[in-house]
């Protein structure tokens, strides 16, 4: 994030402190980031204002008319998503930690360090922006499908929809290319449901799910007695899809003999059931899909060239999720809203850290994998929002600071006094040493160390990063 914060819905940082020097430093740092500033000396003044357009609050715990922790409770009751930075003196660090546990975004110790203040303000502003964006999605319903059940606002998805609209009313065969899990069947359903054949049936068959003989029977049907176990006549998918659409999923998995039969059917527009002698005329629209590179398969001799050109009259490519990461917030909102329905106990939102992890992940399984991860997280969640702890470890690792390696020397010295009695050490260094000691005692367990220190786990992760304790990374350590 740069110092240019244009693009934020609002640019207002509120400072609450009785100390003019503290207010001046906070104002200078806020203005250097492009924020407008409101300053208050008393709690009563700030509690008389609306908070909906504030980016962040810098709240000094030392106030004359009301305790800072009480002010925090009032502000949190009005706007639970408002990031509040606690300003605390050396004597109030325990109170600051307790305030973070009660919902404050972060704390900064006095004497204030300009760089530390700037970093906290940047992170709070980014958090607030994501909260505003997710809230606007919920209110405006921007996760409504683009076409059919396709969700997205990214450039690749808009380009795909523009192509889809060109073929809705045409009768040309369409071949959909895309990685596994990208939503090729949703694209096929959109073409059918929005196109000229919407009044007819949509019949889908996965060509990879059947052996060669069973697939031919599934596609073309069979007469009674055609083979052992054929006790009745069976209409194949071509006959079932009369007047509608036949969706051939994973068409690249067809055997050579089935490809020949399919090509003949497409050319003649007739099918002959397995074991039958009668040619049955069929009127269906063909939509095929595959995760394979069919032109490459043609060159290798694994797929018939003439069949390829019959199927791919109009090729479409569905983009993988990594190429449309900007759609992930929309998809998250769409899935959570669909699953929750009218059940208020189901989670309807995710935290900013969760969203950041979801956007950073590469998603080799694409939208299907995202849906599965969210569904597992929703089942594990007992509250109104999905937290970082509900995600798999590989996703959490994308946003959490690396856990420092616990050195043998640190373990050995964990039980010894770290300081001589007459030594004066800065508060930041004391905090760093206590965190290292806790990490050593718990053998690198962030959860256990956080409990020893009286911190929340997410806060400890943040402090590990801020104190630069991640230079030695232990790949085996966990949270």
PANUDREN-871322 format. One line per 3 residues: number of its first residue (from 1); for each residue x, y, z of C-alpha. Coordinates in steps of 0.001 Angstrom, whole numbers, plus 500000, padded with zeros to 6 digits. Layout:
N
NUM	X,Y,Z  ... .
This chain:
479
1	500000,500000,500000  501404,503406,499060  501003,506788,500707 .
4	498485,507712,498021  495182,506628,499545  492903,508016,496851 .
7	490137,505573,496185  489072,505243,499807  485432,506092,500331 .
10	486414,508490,503150  489658,509989,504387  488909,510854,508004 .
13	491030,509828,510989  489714,510771,514438  492210,511486,517237 .
16	491133,511433,520881  493796,512517,523395  494254,515106,526117 .
19	497966,515390,525258  498658,518104,522625  501999,516515,521675 .
22	500338,513160,521027  497616,514802,518954  500211,516719,516920 .
25	502262,513618,516047  499145,511600,515152  497797,514487,513063 .
28	501098,514896,511194  501299,511174,510391  497650,510975,509350 .
31	497917,513995,507072  501085,512612,505474  498984,509633,504353 .
34	496360,511897,502804  493773,511740,505589  491648,514556,506937 .
37	491785,514734,510721  489335,515437,513539  490830,516059,516978 .
40	489095,515724,520337  490422,516338,523838  487469,514826,525718 .
43	485529,511607,525358  482156,513343,525522  483000,515249,522343 .
46	483827,512192,520272  480863,510157,521537  478528,512894,520338 .
49	479543,512297,516690  478477,509746,514064  481132,507198,513101 .
52	479897,505841,509759  482315,507886,507606  485423,507462,509772 .
55	488414,505541,508511  490009,504936,511921  490160,506220,515490 .
58	493355,506856,517484  492185,506567,521109  494386,507559,524033 .
61	493549,505560,527160  494407,508564,529387  491349,510839,529242 .
64	489961,513168,531889  486209,512702,531613  485847,508978,530736 .
67	488134,505965,530690  489551,505035,527300  488314,501454,527631 .
70	484770,502721,528172  485073,504908,525076  486217,501818,523160 .
73	483113,499913,524270  480823,502743,523150  482480,503056,519738 .
76	482471,499283,519196  478777,499165,520075  478066,501705,517329 .
79	480351,500270,514650  481981,496889,515275  484055,497200,512090 .
82	485607,500574,512951  489387,500079,513471  490465,501672,516767 .
85	494165,502188,517532  494864,502366,521254  497509,504841,522459 .
88	498955,503723,525784  501726,504781,528152  504268,502379,529586 .
91	502154,501907,532694  499035,501120,530642  500424,498421,528323 .
94	498471,495704,530106  495296,497754,529650  496174,498235,525979 .
97	496553,494498,525495  493180,493953,527176  491651,496579,524886 .
100	492931,494693,521817  491384,491530,523218  488084,493427,523509 .
103	488080,494483,519861  490592,497299,519350  492476,496929,516073 .
106	495972,497537,517493  497883,499551,520101  500848,501906,519939 .
109	503007,502554,522995  504251,505959,524161  506595,507574,523382 .
112	505107,507280,519911  507294,506098,517058  506325,507804,513812 .
115	507000,504770,511612  504976,502524,513913  502029,504944,513838 .
118	502186,505168,510038  502218,501399,509633  499234,500924,511943 .
121	497242,503648,510191  497933,502102,506785  496839,498656,507912 .
124	493736,500026,509641  492778,501977,506518  493152,498885,504344 .
127	491030,496871,506772  488346,499593,506794  488296,499760,503000 .
130	487700,495995,502709  484920,496220,505293  483246,499003,503328 .
133	483575,497041,500105  482038,493885,501528  479236,495870,503137 .
136	478467,497593,499822  478274,494182,498136  475720,493025,500689 .
139	473627,496174,500335  473809,496584,496552  473616,492896,495679 .
142	476568,493157,493274  477053,489403,493507  474042,488819,491291 .
145	474908,486529,488365  476186,488028,485114  474350,485488,482992 .
148	472514,482427,484207  474349,481401,487372  477721,482904,486401 .
151	479070,485291,489058  481811,487846,488451  482637,491404,487467 .
154	486243,490929,486298  487365,491731,482767  487868,488022,481829 .
157	484329,487156,482957  482791,490113,481150  484626,489091,477988 .
160	483292,485546,478375  479727,486789,478770  480063,488965,475671 .
163	481069,485846,473724  478218,483846,475236  475624,486372,474136 .
166	476781,485929,470539  475871,482237,470513  472713,482157,472649 .
169	470294,482233,469743  472574,480524,467233  472485,476790,466606 .
172	476238,476390,466168  478008,473728,468255  480012,475232,471107 .
175	483097,473722,472754  483991,475045,476216  487645,474845,477237 .
178	488827,475343,480795  490594,473816,483757  488801,471477,486127 .
181	486544,473376,488515  486225,476587,486495  482485,476182,485930 .
184	482237,474806,482391  478889,473155,483129  477508,476469,484430 .
187	478505,478051,481115  476755,475258,479221  473626,475684,481343 .
190	473671,479448,480738  473778,478883,476970  470848,476460,477164 .
193	468695,478386,479650  469190,481766,477976  469179,480502,474407 .
196	466699,479426,471772  466449,475865,473154  465472,476885,476676 .
199	462054,475241,476260  463608,471840,475593  465494,469470,477892 .
202	469147,469805,478869  470821,466403,479081  474370,466211,480446 .
205	476713,463227,480231  480247,462984,481600  482216,461080,478974 .
208	484971,460279,481482  482578,458451,483820  481838,455493,481524 .
211	483759,452723,479868  483735,452642,476062  480804,450213,475736 .
214	478728,451856,478461  479305,455333,477015  478027,454252,473590 .
217	474920,452797,475240  474491,455982,477281  474815,458267,474255 .
220	473041,456293,471535  470817,453931,473535  470380,450202,473047 .
223	467659,447785,471972  466407,444976,474127  468755,441990,473940 .
226	471624,444000,472448  473980,442577,475096  473872,440567,478293 .
229	471722,442420,480817  469864,444532,478200  466406,443407,479300 .
232	464619,446527,478039  465054,449109,475304  466955,452198,476489 .
235	466774,455627,474870  470188,457269,474772  471071,460858,475613 .
238	470592,462023,472008  466980,460836,472043  466397,462185,475573 .
241	467617,465632,474466  465236,465903,471465  464406,469575,470888 .
244	466902,470671,473506  470623,470568,474314  473060,467708,474807 .
247	476065,468624,476965  479073,466357,476397  481345,466983,479373 .
250	484997,465868,479151  484565,464992,475487  488337,464602,475167 .
253	488133,461310,477104  486198,459490,474349  487703,456391,472795 .
256	488498,456327,469067  485511,454095,468200  483073,456302,470136 .
259	484483,459345,468354  483661,457680,465015  480070,456991,466055 .
262	479651,460530,467406  481016,462045,464190  478572,460027,462095 .
265	475671,461116,464303  476627,464777,463972  476937,464473,460190 .
268	473754,462491,459565  471683,463865,462471  470533,460335,463160 .
271	471387,457718,465784  471277,453960,465688  470913,452278,469043 .
274	473407,449608,470048  472061,446335,468651  469446,448183,466581 .
277	468876,448559,462839  466633,451647,462696  468020,455129,462085 .
280	466341,457604,464453  466388,461278,463475  467507,463614,466294 .
283	467291,467384,466681  469658,468543,469426  472120,471312,470025 .
286	475588,470063,470965  477690,471760,473655  480966,470029,474477 .
289	483489,470737,477217  486978,469548,478075  489935,470413,480284 .
292	492289,469056,477615  494055,470976,474841  492100,469408,471970 .
295	494199,470938,469145  497255,469358,470779  495383,466060,471137 .
298	494565,466223,467425  498249,466672,466565  499130,463663,468713 .
301	496497,461579,466963  494421,461070,470096  491405,463020,468890 .
304	489886,463073,465425  490490,466306,463561  487186,466143,461692 .
307	485285,465619,464953  487129,468524,466576  486002,470908,463839 .
310	482430,469614,464164  482381,470249,467903  484398,473456,468165 .
313	482592,475622,465632  482576,478296,468337  485229,477714,471036 .
316	484908,479370,474451  487552,479545,477182  486521,479803,480826 .
319	489258,481675,482758  490789,479984,485826  490138,481632,489171 .
322	493737,482891,489472  493104,485093,486406  489979,486608,487949 .
325	490997,487015,491592  489010,490264,491802  485857,488115,491600 .
328	486694,486234,494800  484891,488696,497158  481791,488431,494949 .
331	481955,484642,494934  482446,484525,498704  479419,486751,499250 .
334	477385,484709,496764  478188,481343,498358  477674,482481,501957 .
337	474366,484169,501156  473140,481105,499265  474060,478684,502045 .
340	472747,480855,504880  469321,481469,503361  467103,482508,506245 .
343	469245,480817,508888  470698,483631,510996  473062,481230,512762 .
346	475046,480589,509566  478019,482903,508825  477340,485584,506235 .
349	480713,487339,506062  484450,486787,506406  487128,488830,508129 .
352	489543,490987,506152  492390,488559,506913  490331,485650,505558 .
355	489520,487572,502388  493193,488485,501936  494184,484821,502249 .
358	491516,483748,499757  492670,486342,497216  496357,485383,497581 .
361	495824,481641,497126  496445,480210,493636  493309,477952,493603 .
364	494480,475007,491475  490972,473560,491862  489422,476882,490826 .
367	485886,477909,491855  484992,474374,492938  487891,474371,495395 .
370	486933,477831,496701  483371,476631,497275  484589,473542,499138 .
373	486980,475534,501350  484252,478036,502228  481751,475291,502954 .
376	484148,473572,505356  484933,476904,507017  481228,477724,507396 .
379	480587,474359,509039  483470,474913,511471  482303,478443,512324 .
382	479979,479046,515277  479745,482814,514933  478449,485327,512366 .
385	481724,485560,510423  484416,483185,509228  487743,483774,510982 .
388	491274,482901,509908  491286,479887,512242  488560,478252,510117 .
391	490744,478113,506986  493194,475322,506083  496779,475824,507246 .
394	498106,476441,503720  495785,479428,503330  496477,480848,506795 .
397	500202,480783,506048  499705,483249,503181  498805,486140,505506 .
400	500380,485234,508842  503921,486330,509719  506442,483512,509642 .
403	507005,481898,513029  510602,482380,514211  512800,479346,514781 .
406	513128,478623,518471  516868,478424,519018  518423,476100,521580 .
409	520050,479049,523305  516651,480715,523686  515223,477556,525235 .
412	518142,477319,527661  517853,480924,528695  514067,480982,528956 .
415	514157,480211,532675  516946,482689,533507  516425,486412,534225 .
418	516949,488339,530987  518033,491611,532601  520264,492808,535383 .
421	518438,494709,538098  519995,498074,537173  519475,497696,533406 .
424	516927,499967,531690  515544,498549,528459  513017,500181,526074 .
427	509455,498862,526292  509616,497615,522693  512688,495513,523518 .
430	511062,494138,526658  508033,493141,524622  510261,491475,522027 .
433	512119,489480,524678  508956,488375,526474  507469,487184,523202 .
436	510659,485264,522394  510621,483741,525877  506990,482654,525469 .
439	507764,481161,522055  510682,479262,523543  508714,477933,526500 .
442	505897,476722,524219  508310,475328,521604  507005,477589,518870 .
445	503238,477241,519496  501696,480640,518779  498360,479650,520362 .
448	500005,478604,523658  502356,481590,523656  499435,483957,523115 .
451	497636,482477,526132  500743,482908,528292  501074,486537,527220 .
454	497364,487294,527580  497025,488164,523879  494773,487018,521101 .
457	496456,484737,518588  495948,487144,515660  497442,489979,517727 .
460	500509,487900,518544  500962,487038,514879  500826,490739,514063 .
463	503337,491619,516777  505730,488908,515553  505770,490613,512172 .
466	506021,494144,513521  508925,493259,515805  510783,491557,512935 .
469	510948,488176,514657  510534,486168,511471  514072,486235,510076 .
472	514691,482585,510996  511792,480533,509674  511097,477054,511001 .
475	509108,475273,508280  507993,472618,510777  506520,475026,513302 .
478	502802,475644,513412  500197,477826,515117 .
